Amino acid sequence: MTDVTSPGRKPVILVVEDQPDERFLAATLLEESGFTVIEAETAEGALAILNDRGDEVSVVFSDVRTPGPIGGFELARIIGVTWPRVRVLLTSGDAGDQPSDLRVSATFIPKPWRAEDILAWVEQAAGRPAGSGSGPSVIGPGGTLIPHSPEP
């Protein structure tokens, strides 16, 4: 397996968003911050990319609502089982997509998100060693990380 955090190697971030403007914004923000970005419009597209390049990807940044049969929460579950070292950041602008739905080791940030919050989280996640996840969490006001414990 390739060490994605090797010195001199840019971390690879997979952005999953069906809205072209939002996908472009996120990809540009991350590329300008020194990350290599791969884009996918759907969760199925993201899984195809991970099947081919999963050893390169450090972080998946995905909308919760993506077209097709697989949404962001299910994508995060699949990633957690199949590529456990890949960190997942989920986002949504729909008030119905509550962090209480987050039962996987992922982080949730509501839309509209702030660029500095996304960058801080991705930089930390991309440099984090495999298996160091502390479980689900939510990015709250001012970019603070709020641990989230699922309901029993």
Secondary structure, 3 states (H helix, E strand, C coil): CCCCCCCCCCCEEEEECCCHHHHHHHHHHHHHCCCEEEEECCHHHHHHHHHHHCCCEEEEEEECCCCCCCCHHHHHHHHHHHCCCCEEEEEECCCCCCHHHCCCCCEEEECCCCHHHHHHHHHHHHHCCCCCCCCCEEECHHHCEEECCCCC
